Amino acid sequence: MTRRGLFLFVALGIAWGIPYLFIKVAVGELEPAMVVLARAGLATILLLPLAFFRREVGQVLRRWKPLLAYTVAEIILPWYFLSSAEQRIPSSTAGLLLATVPLAGVAVAFVLGRPEKLSVLNWLGLGAGMLGVAILVGFDLAGSDLIGVAEMAVVVVGYAVGPAILARWMSDLPGVGVVSLSLAITAVVYIPFVLLTGAWPSAWPSASVIVSIVVLAVICSALAFLLMLALVGEIGPVKATTITYVNPAVAIIAGALVLGERVTVWTIVGFAVVLAGSYLVTLKRPARTPIAAEGPEQAAATD
């Protein structure tokens, strides 16, 4: 890896490893729907003008049906359930559970009628991944947190379905155009949802929450996607997907250092087993296109 490639890899690992921390801070005062609206709205303001400047909006809108499907699977549902789950479970645990996205991707391929031929190592990876989740849920989480785990399951499935939609129906479309329009659609959807459900805050949020929203939109969404495009161009889509294995570690460290979240032996064991499973299940899989490699937060892993 070149020096530039290493810099991009580290920067993206941080950008997609810290959102769980800032979501945790934001949902301390704001409703999940408001967090999604603020994040998507600000990121749209940053990215949509770039998409217009590059003349990518029109060609993406012509493929509006898969665009809507992608937006629902990758942003509208996952970002809400991720924010809601972090009201119940530690931010580090949320990051760990998202490391199972590659495992869910195998199941999604079967459902879409494009099952991949799995080797013995791939099957071992699936088994290890499920064992890792069982360790996290059974030993590292209290029973009252299982609702949060169920919400994270929705996020994992969404982050697996989103790239599959891109790869099958939108792989030839420009990335900035797809993501900026998806963010714009999300913001439009959440405006009436926030107003009708009373999620609009009754008081101005604290400085820490405002900073969290800005970081989520600017660094974890807009900048992270541009970093991903640059990284794919520098080291290729296959190597770039290994960023998935870095993000959970960043989430654990950030949660422990900033929020004082506990890191137990079972956290480390579960993380290691999930990571090993995700790695094994992706061995010898076909390379994905740059835009299909990651979504707008993580793709994946990401919002």
RADATA-V685835 format. One record per run of one state. SS is the DSSP state (H for helix, E for strand, - for the rest). FROM is the first residue (numbers start at 1). TO is the last residue. If there is no record, write none. Layout:
# RADATA-V685835
ss: (SS:SS)
from: (FROM:FROM)
to: (TO:TO)
This chain:
# RADATA-V685835
ss: (-:H:-:H:-:H:-:H:-:H:-:H:-:H:-:H:-:H:-:H:-:H:-:H:-:H:-)
from: (1:3:16:19:27:32:54:57:62:64:86:91:112:120:140:143:170:175:198:207:236:237:259:265:282:290:294)
to: (2:15:18:26:31:53:56:61:63:85:90:111:119:139:142:169:174:197:206:235:236:258:264:281:289:293:303)
